[in-house]
């Protein structure tokens, strides 16, 4: 399961700009393969997010050719400890949802 959240807000550097903070959570309840599937899912998400950002920038540049947009400023925080704790929290949440149903 993939859950994605995008938060749009005015830039701190320039109030005419908009920043997008993109986060994703990937979880799997398949016993024994959960971590491998989550790692595969994260890599796939990164690749697809990079492609979508390029497409989004292409559209913006087509609509607003006089503006300059930062290319490929997409950052992924791949802190392994944070990834593990997020995966564990997702696993616990999934287990509690399954237990209540």
VENQUICOR-V502329 format. One record per residue. N is the residue number from 0. SS is DSSP state (alpha for helix, beta for strand, coil for the rest). PHI is phi in whole degrees, 0 to 359 (none if undefined). OMEGA is omega in whole degrees, -180 to 180 (* if undefined). Layout:
n;ss;phi;omega
N;SS;PHI;OMEGA
N;SS;PHI;OMEGA
This chain:
n;ss;phi;omega
0;coil;none;179
1;beta;242;175
2;beta;238;-178
3;beta;236;177
4;beta;226;175
5;beta;241;178
6;beta;244;179
7;beta;257;179
8;beta;207;178
9;beta;297;180
10;coil;291;175
11;coil;288;-178
12;coil;281;-176
13;coil;209;-175
14;coil;292;177
15;coil;277;-179
16;coil;261;175
17;beta;238;177
18;beta;257;176
19;beta;238;174
20;beta;257;-175
21;beta;248;179
22;beta;227;178
23;beta;218;175
24;beta;237;-178
25;beta;238;-179
26;coil;223;178
27;coil;214;179
28;coil;255;180
29;coil;281;-176
30;coil;299;177
31;coil;91;-179
32;coil;243;-172
33;alpha;303;-177
34;alpha;296;180
35;alpha;297;179
36;alpha;294;178
37;alpha;294;179
38;alpha;295;177
39;alpha;298;179
40;alpha;298;180
41;alpha;294;179
42;alpha;296;178
43;alpha;295;179
44;alpha;297;179
45;alpha;302;-179
46;alpha;297;-179
47;alpha;292;179
48;alpha;294;178
49;alpha;297;178
50;alpha;297;-178
51;alpha;293;178
52;alpha;295;178
53;alpha;297;177
54;alpha;294;179
55;alpha;298;178
56;alpha;295;178
57;alpha;299;179
58;alpha;297;179
59;alpha;298;179
60;alpha;294;177
61;alpha;288;-179
62;alpha;284;-176
63;coil;232;-174
64;coil;295;-178
65;coil;282;-179
66;coil;273;176
67;coil;249;-180
68;coil;247;178
69;coil;290;180
70;coil;266;173
71;coil;54;176
72;coil;266;-180
73;coil;291;-179
74;coil;242;175
75;coil;246;178
76;coil;266;-174
77;coil;254;176
78;coil;297;-173
79;alpha;297;180
80;alpha;293;178
81;alpha;295;178
82;alpha;297;179
83;alpha;296;-179
84;alpha;293;177
85;alpha;293;178
86;alpha;296;179
87;alpha;294;179
88;alpha;297;178
89;alpha;294;179
90;alpha;296;179
91;alpha;297;178
92;alpha;297;179
93;alpha;298;180
94;alpha;296;180
95;alpha;290;177
96;alpha;294;179
97;alpha;295;-179
98;alpha;293;-179
99;alpha;281;-180
100;coil;266;*
